[in-house]
Amino acid sequence: MNQPADNWVIVFKSTSEYELTIVQAMLLENEITSEMISHQDHVFNALTQNQESALYVHKDQLDEATRIIKASEHE
């Protein structure tokens, strides 16, 4: 997924792909499919390290995904 489809929306943003991967795994554990769109170029990592990447979910799962992410922040 290089560009989000019309029915996919951003659920989480971060400058850390590691953090995005953790959130993506957490969503998958709850049967929510997500896609990461990274704006970081690993070849030029020093120049792009502050670039945000985003995690997208289907708009029908946005509320549940948001609830799961918020619940994990309070743990």
MOPAC internal coordinates of N, CA, C and O (Angstrom, degrees):
PM7 1SCF
backbone

  N    0.0000 0     0.00 0     0.00 0    0    0    0
  C    1.4516 1     0.00 0     0.00 0    1    0    0
  C    1.5264 1   107.49 1     0.00 0    2    1    0
  O    1.2310 1   119.69 1   -76.02 1    3    2    1
  N    1.2981 1   118.19 1   103.98 1    3    2    1
  C    1.4618 1   122.06 1   177.10 1    5    3    2
  C    1.5175 1   111.82 1   -90.35 1    6    5    3
  O    1.2310 1   120.72 1   149.62 1    7    6    5
  N    1.3009 1   116.23 1   -30.38 1    7    6    5
  C    1.4597 1   122.89 1   176.44 1    9    7    6
  C    1.5276 1   107.49 1  -131.88 1   10    9    7
  O    1.2310 1   120.13 1   -40.09 1   11   10    9
  N    1.3176 1   117.35 1   139.91 1   11   10    9
  C    1.4647 1   118.54 1  -179.20 1   13   11   10
  C    1.5223 1   111.68 1   -69.50 1   14   13   11
  O    1.2310 1   121.04 1   -38.65 1   15   14   13
  N    1.3063 1   115.62 1   141.35 1   15   14   13
  C    1.4652 1   120.54 1   174.67 1   17   15   14
  C    1.5255 1   108.36 1   -71.64 1   18   17   15
  O    1.2310 1   120.60 1   -16.22 1   19   18   17
  N    1.3045 1   116.46 1   163.78 1   19   18   17
  C    1.4683 1   121.21 1  -176.89 1   21   19   18
  C    1.5208 1   113.43 1   -58.49 1   22   21   19
  O    1.2310 1   119.82 1   151.02 1   23   22   21
  N    1.3140 1   117.96 1   -28.98 1   23   22   21
  C    1.4613 1   120.33 1  -176.29 1   25   23   22
  C    1.5320 1   112.77 1   -96.74 1   26   25   23
  O    1.2310 1   119.92 1  -164.32 1   27   26   25
  N    1.3340 1   117.76 1    15.68 1   27   26   25
  C    1.4560 1   122.52 1   176.97 1   29   27   26
  C    1.5207 1   108.64 1  -113.50 1   30   29   27
  O    1.2310 1   120.54 1   -40.03 1   31   30   29
  N    1.3349 1   116.57 1   139.97 1   31   30   29
  C    1.4621 1   121.65 1  -177.20 1   33   31   30
  C    1.5310 1   109.91 1  -131.83 1   34   33   31
  O    1.2310 1   121.26 1   -24.26 1   35   34   33
  N    1.3204 1   115.20 1   155.74 1   35   34   33
  C    1.4703 1   120.33 1   179.08 1   37   35   34
  C    1.5227 1   109.70 1   -72.29 1   38   37   35
  O    1.2310 1   121.47 1   -48.61 1   39   38   37
  N    1.3244 1   114.78 1   131.39 1   39   38   37
  C    1.4597 1   120.22 1   176.68 1   41   39   38
  C    1.5251 1   111.19 1  -113.65 1   42   41   39
  O    1.2310 1   120.24 1   158.29 1   43   42   41
  N    1.3384 1   117.14 1   -21.71 1   43   42   41
  C    1.4642 1   120.19 1  -175.38 1   45   43   42
  C    1.5183 1   109.36 1  -159.14 1   46   45   43
  O    1.2310 1   120.47 1   -40.29 1   47   46   45
  N    1.3390 1   116.70 1   139.71 1   47   46   45
  C    1.4612 1   122.41 1   176.22 1   49   47   46
  C    1.5185 1   109.54 1  -127.31 1   50   49   47
  O    1.2310 1   121.27 1   -30.39 1   51   50   49
  N    1.3222 1   115.17 1   149.61 1   51   50   49
  C    1.4585 1   120.03 1   177.43 1   53   51   50
  C    1.5201 1   109.24 1  -162.98 1   54   53   51
  O    1.2310 1   120.86 1   -23.70 1   55   54   53
  N    1.3224 1   115.97 1   156.30 1   55   54   53
  C    1.4619 1   120.30 1   171.60 1   57   55   54
  C    1.5282 1   110.24 1   -88.24 1   58   57   55
  O    1.2310 1   120.39 1   176.02 1   59   58   57
  N    1.3257 1   116.85 1    -3.98 1   59   58   57
  C    1.4608 1   122.42 1  -178.30 1   61   59   58
  C    1.5256 1   110.74 1  -108.94 1   62   61   59
  O    1.2310 1   120.75 1   -65.32 1   63   62   61
  N    1.3288 1   116.16 1   114.68 1   63   62   61
  C    1.4694 1   118.92 1   176.03 1   65   63   62
  C    1.5242 1   110.52 1   -65.15 1   66   65   63
  O    1.2310 1   120.42 1   149.71 1   67   66   65
  N    1.3206 1   116.79 1   -30.29 1   67   66   65
  C    1.4620 1   120.94 1   177.28 1   69   67   66
  C    1.5246 1   110.21 1   -60.60 1   70   69   67
  O    1.2310 1   120.32 1   133.21 1   71   70   69
  N    1.3281 1   117.00 1   -46.79 1   71   70   69
  C    1.4611 1   121.27 1   178.92 1   73   71   70
  C    1.5297 1   111.07 1   -63.52 1   74   73   71
  O    1.2310 1   120.60 1   139.47 1   75   74   73
  N    1.3279 1   116.46 1   -40.53 1   75   74   73
  C    1.4637 1   120.19 1   177.73 1   77   75   74
  C    1.5257 1   111.15 1   -62.80 1   78   77   75
  O    1.2310 1   120.75 1   140.78 1   79   78   77
  N    1.3171 1   116.17 1   -39.22 1   79   78   77
  C    1.4665 1   120.63 1   179.84 1   81   79   78
  C    1.5220 1   110.77 1   -65.16 1   82   81   79
  O    1.2310 1   120.27 1   141.28 1   83   82   81
  N    1.3320 1   117.08 1   -38.72 1   83   82   81
  C    1.4652 1   120.76 1   177.96 1   85   83   82
  C    1.5263 1   110.48 1   -64.80 1   86   85   83
  O    1.2310 1   120.33 1   134.42 1   87   86   85
  N    1.3272 1   116.98 1   -45.58 1   87   86   85
  C    1.4645 1   120.55 1   179.41 1   89   87   86
  C    1.5245 1   109.92 1   -64.53 1   90   89   87
  O    1.2310 1   120.24 1   139.93 1   91   90   89
  N    1.3283 1   117.14 1   -40.07 1   91   90   89
  C    1.4593 1   120.87 1   178.79 1   93   91   90
  C    1.5246 1   110.75 1   -61.49 1   94   93   91
  O    1.2310 1   119.88 1   137.64 1   95   94   93
  N    1.3204 1   117.83 1   -42.36 1   95   94   93
  C    1.4653 1   121.61 1   178.62 1   97   95   94
  C    1.5298 1   110.85 1   -65.49 1   98   97   95
  O    1.2310 1   120.63 1   140.77 1   99   98   97
  N    1.3230 1   116.39 1   -39.23 1   99   98   97
  C    1.4576 1   120.78 1   178.68 1  101   99   98
  C    1.5336 1   110.42 1   -62.93 1  102  101   99
  O    1.2310 1   120.65 1   137.56 1  103  102  101
  N    1.3215 1   116.37 1   -42.44 1  103  102  101
  C    1.4675 1   119.90 1   178.04 1  105  103  102
  C    1.5309 1   110.58 1   -65.14 1  106  105  103
  O    1.2310 1   120.63 1   138.29 1  107  106  105
  N    1.3282 1   116.40 1   -41.71 1  107  106  105
  C    1.4640 1   119.93 1   179.74 1  109  107  106
  C    1.5264 1   111.55 1   -61.94 1  110  109  107
  O    1.2310 1   120.16 1   143.68 1  111  110  109
  N    1.3324 1   117.30 1   -36.32 1  111  110  109
  C    1.4674 1   121.37 1   176.07 1  113  111  110
  C    1.5266 1   111.02 1   -60.54 1  114  113  111
  O    1.2310 1   120.84 1   154.46 1  115  114  113
  N    1.3165 1   116.00 1   -25.54 1  115  114  113
  C    1.4604 1   121.76 1   179.31 1  117  115  114
  C    1.5322 1   111.73 1  -102.47 1  118  117  115
  O    1.2310 1   121.40 1  -159.53 1  119  118  117
  N    1.3277 1   114.93 1    20.47 1  119  118  117
  C    1.4681 1   123.52 1   175.36 1  121  119  118
  C    1.5294 1   113.11 1    61.53 1  122  121  119
  O    1.2310 1   121.07 1  -144.56 1  123  122  121
  N    1.3426 1   115.55 1    35.44 1  123  122  121
  C    1.4579 1   120.90 1   175.38 1  125  123  122
  C    1.5201 1   107.38 1  -113.64 1  126  125  123
  O    1.2310 1   120.89 1   -61.05 1  127  126  125
  N    1.3151 1   115.89 1   118.95 1  127  126  125
  C    1.4529 1   121.79 1   178.85 1  129  127  126
  C    1.5230 1   109.05 1   -80.91 1  130  129  127
  O    1.2310 1   120.90 1   -43.11 1  131  130  129
  N    1.3200 1   115.89 1   136.89 1  131  130  129
  C    1.4656 1   120.48 1   178.20 1  133  131  130
  C    1.5181 1   109.31 1  -138.48 1  134  133  131
  O    1.2310 1   121.54 1   -18.99 1  135  134  133
  N    1.3233 1   114.66 1   161.01 1  135  134  133
  C    1.4624 1   121.38 1   178.01 1  137  135  134
  C    1.5149 1   108.41 1  -130.51 1  138  137  135
  O    1.2310 1   120.82 1   -42.61 1  139  138  137
  N    1.3254 1   116.04 1   137.39 1  139  138  137
  C    1.4481 1   121.37 1   178.84 1  141  139  138
  C    1.5250 1   109.18 1  -100.09 1  142  141  139
  O    1.2310 1   121.20 1   -48.45 1  143  142  141
  N    1.3137 1   115.31 1   131.55 1  143  142  141
  C    1.4587 1   120.10 1   172.54 1  145  143  142
  C    1.5120 1   106.38 1  -115.09 1  146  145  143
  O    1.2310 1   121.60 1   -65.30 1  147  146  145
  N    1.3147 1   114.54 1   114.70 1  147  146  145
  C    1.4505 1   121.35 1  -175.99 1  149  147  146
  C    1.5172 1   109.88 1  -101.55 1  150  149  147
  O    1.2310 1   121.61 1   -44.96 1  151  150  149
  N    1.3106 1   114.52 1   135.04 1  151  150  149
  C    1.4513 1   119.73 1   175.87 1  153  151  150
  C    1.5213 1   110.09 1  -104.12 1  154  153  151
  O    1.2310 1   121.35 1  -170.02 1  155  154  153
  N    1.3215 1   115.03 1     9.98 1  155  154  153
  C    1.4583 1   119.73 1   179.91 1  157  155  154
  C    1.5111 1   110.28 1   -91.81 1  158  157  155
  O    1.2310 1   120.72 1   -43.44 1  159  158  157
  N    1.2969 1   116.22 1   136.56 1  159  158  157
  C    1.4556 1   122.78 1   176.08 1  161  159  158
  C    1.5243 1   106.67 1  -104.67 1  162  161  159
  O    1.2310 1   120.45 1   -66.18 1  163  162  161
  N    1.3134 1   116.74 1   113.82 1  163  162  161
  C    1.4581 1   120.09 1  -174.70 1  165  163  162
  C    1.5189 1   112.47 1   -64.86 1  166  165  163
  O    1.2310 1   119.77 1   154.17 1  167  166  165
  N    1.3176 1   118.04 1   -25.83 1  167  166  165
  C    1.4580 1   120.96 1   177.70 1  169  167  166
  C    1.5213 1   110.25 1   -68.33 1  170  169  167
  O    1.2310 1   121.05 1   143.07 1  171  170  169
  N    1.3231 1   115.60 1   -36.93 1  171  170  169
  C    1.4516 1   120.82 1  -179.27 1  173  171  170
  C    1.5219 1   110.88 1  -111.14 1  174  173  171
  O    1.2310 1   120.45 1  -138.12 1  175  174  173
  N    1.3000 1   116.74 1    41.88 1  175  174  173
  C    1.4574 1   122.05 1  -174.03 1  177  175  174
  C    1.5299 1   112.40 1   -56.38 1  178  177  175
  O    1.2310 1   119.87 1   142.24 1  179  178  177
  N    1.3095 1   117.85 1   -37.76 1  179  178  177
  C    1.4652 1   120.44 1  -178.80 1  181  179  178
  C    1.5217 1   111.43 1   -63.14 1  182  181  179
  O    1.2310 1   120.41 1   149.33 1  183  182  181
  N    1.3145 1   116.82 1   -30.67 1  183  182  181
  C    1.4574 1   120.82 1  -178.70 1  185  183  182
  C    1.5171 1   113.22 1   -85.72 1  186  185  183
  O    1.2310 1   120.36 1   158.08 1  187  186  185
  N    1.3215 1   116.92 1   -21.92 1  187  186  185
  C    1.4685 1   120.74 1  -172.90 1  189  187  186
  C    1.5190 1   113.25 1  -116.37 1  190  189  187
  O    1.2310 1   119.48 1  -165.37 1  191  190  189
  N    1.3166 1   118.59 1    14.63 1  191  190  189
  C    1.4622 1   119.55 1  -172.08 1  193  191  190
  C    1.5258 1   113.32 1   -65.29 1  194  193  191
  O    1.2310 1   118.97 1   161.29 1  195  194  193
  N    1.3005 1   119.57 1   -18.71 1  195  194  193
  C    1.4585 1   120.84 1   178.95 1  197  195  194
  C    1.5212 1   112.82 1  -100.03 1  198  197  195
  O    1.2310 1   120.10 1  -169.38 1  199  198  197
  N    1.3047 1   117.40 1    10.62 1  199  198  197
  C    1.4567 1   121.36 1   178.77 1  201  199  198
  C    1.5210 1   109.78 1   -78.12 1  202  201  199
  O    1.2310 1   120.97 1   -48.77 1  203  202  201
  N    1.3278 1   115.75 1   131.23 1  203  202  201
  C    1.4644 1   119.60 1   177.97 1  205  203  202
  C    1.5138 1   110.91 1   -79.13 1  206  205  203
  O    1.2310 1   121.51 1   -38.01 1  207  206  205
  N    1.3025 1   114.71 1   141.99 1  207  206  205
  C    1.4531 1   122.68 1   170.63 1  209  207  206
  C    1.5187 1   106.42 1  -114.86 1  210  209  207
  O    1.2310 1   120.68 1   -16.55 1  211  210  209
  N    1.3202 1   116.31 1   163.45 1  211  210  209
  C    1.4589 1   119.11 1  -174.24 1  213  211  210
  C    1.5185 1   111.50 1  -132.10 1  214  213  211
  O    1.2310 1   121.77 1   -28.37 1  215  214  213
  N    1.3247 1   114.21 1   151.63 1  215  214  213
  C    1.4499 1   122.92 1   175.27 1  217  215  214
  C    1.5232 1   107.28 1  -110.08 1  218  217  215
  O    1.2310 1   120.68 1   -53.05 1  219  218  217
  N    1.3111 1   116.31 1   126.95 1  219  218  217
  C    1.4667 1   122.84 1  -177.29 1  221  219  218
  C    1.5199 1   110.34 1  -111.30 1  222  221  219
  O    1.2310 1   121.07 1   -35.70 1  223  222  221
  N    1.3202 1   115.56 1   144.30 1  223  222  221
  C    1.4630 1   122.20 1   172.47 1  225  223  222
  C    1.5239 1   108.24 1  -129.86 1  226  225  223
  O    1.2310 1   121.05 1   -18.35 1  227  226  225
  N    1.3240 1   115.60 1   161.65 1  227  226  225
  C    1.4530 1   119.66 1   175.18 1  229  227  226
  C    1.5259 1   108.24 1   -64.12 1  230  229  227
  O    1.2310 1   120.13 1   -40.36 1  231  230  229
  N    1.3230 1   117.36 1   139.64 1  231  230  229
  C    1.4651 1   120.66 1  -174.67 1  233  231  230
  C    1.5257 1   112.99 1   -58.40 1  234  233  231
  O    1.2310 1   119.76 1   153.84 1  235  234  233
  N    1.3237 1   118.06 1   -26.16 1  235  234  233
  C    1.4664 1   120.92 1   177.41 1  237  235  234
  C    1.5299 1   112.45 1   -69.76 1  238  237  235
  O    1.2310 1   120.21 1   161.34 1  239  238  237
  N    1.3333 1   117.20 1   -18.66 1  239  238  237
  C    1.4566 1   121.25 1  -178.45 1  241  239  238
  C    1.5351 1   112.59 1  -108.02 1  242  241  239
  O    1.2310 1   120.36 1  -174.02 1  243  242  241
  N    1.3229 1   116.92 1     5.98 1  243  242  241
  C    1.4620 1   120.87 1  -175.91 1  245  243  242
  C    1.5210 1   112.52 1   -60.31 1  246  245  243
  O    1.2310 1   119.61 1   132.41 1  247  246  245
  N    1.3173 1   118.35 1   -47.59 1  247  246  245
  C    1.4674 1   120.80 1  -177.48 1  249  247  246
  C    1.5283 1   111.70 1   -60.99 1  250  249  247
  O    1.2310 1   120.59 1   134.62 1  251  250  249
  N    1.3200 1   116.48 1   -45.38 1  251  250  249
  C    1.4714 1   120.19 1  -179.74 1  253  251  250
  C    1.5271 1   110.68 1   -66.73 1  254  253  251
  O    1.2310 1   120.17 1   138.09 1  255  254  253
  N    1.3174 1   117.29 1   -41.91 1  255  254  253
  C    1.4667 1   120.95 1   179.07 1  257  255  254
  C    1.5253 1   110.49 1   -62.79 1  258  257  255
  O    1.2310 1   120.06 1   136.82 1  259  258  257
  N    1.3167 1   117.50 1   -43.18 1  259  258  257
  C    1.4631 1   121.97 1   178.67 1  261  259  258
  C    1.5196 1   110.79 1   -62.27 1  262  261  259
  O    1.2310 1   120.41 1   138.34 1  263  262  261
  N    1.3233 1   116.83 1   -41.66 1  263  262  261
  C    1.4614 1   121.37 1   179.00 1  265  263  262
  C    1.5297 1   110.62 1   -62.09 1  266  265  263
  O    1.2310 1   120.38 1   136.68 1  267  266  265
  N    1.3125 1   116.87 1   -43.32 1  267  266  265
  C    1.4781 1   121.76 1  -179.46 1  269  267  266
  C    1.5215 1   110.48 1   -64.41 1  270  269  267
  O    1.2310 1   120.52 1   135.85 1  271  270  269
  N    1.3199 1   116.61 1   -44.15 1  271  270  269
  C    1.4654 1   120.36 1  -179.76 1  273  271  270
  C    1.5280 1   110.67 1   -64.26 1  274  273  271
  O    1.2310 1   120.24 1   134.70 1  275  274  273
  N    1.3185 1   117.16 1   -45.30 1  275  274  273
  C    1.4662 1   120.44 1  -179.94 1  277  275  274
  C    1.5218 1   111.21 1   -63.88 1  278  277  275
  O    1.2310 1   120.42 1   140.19 1  279  278  277
  N    1.3237 1   116.80 1   -39.81 1  279  278  277
  C    1.4686 1   120.47 1   178.64 1  281  279  278
  C    1.5289 1   111.08 1   -62.63 1  282  281  279
  O    1.2310 1   120.09 1   143.18 1  283  282  281
  N    1.3162 1   117.44 1   -36.82 1  283  282  281
  C    1.4664 1   120.57 1  -179.64 1  285  283  282
  C    1.5248 1   111.64 1   -70.69 1  286  285  283
  O    1.2310 1   119.76 1   153.87 1  287  286  285
  N    1.3263 1   118.06 1   -26.13 1  287  286  285
  C    1.4662 1   121.79 1   179.37 1  289  287  286
  C    1.5235 1   111.38 1   -71.43 1  290  289  287
  O    1.2310 1   120.40 1   157.23 1  291  290  289
  N    1.3211 1   116.83 1   -22.77 1  291  290  289
  C    1.4595 1   121.22 1  -178.55 1  293  291  290
  C    1.5261 1   112.64 1   -91.78 1  294  293  291
  O    1.2310 1   120.30 1   177.17 1  295  294  293
  N    1.3180 1   117.02 1    -2.83 1  295  294  293
  C    1.4785 1   120.59 1  -179.68 1  297  295  294
  C    1.5048 1   111.31 1   -83.06 1  298  297  295
  O    1.2310 1   120.10 1   180.00 1  299  298  297

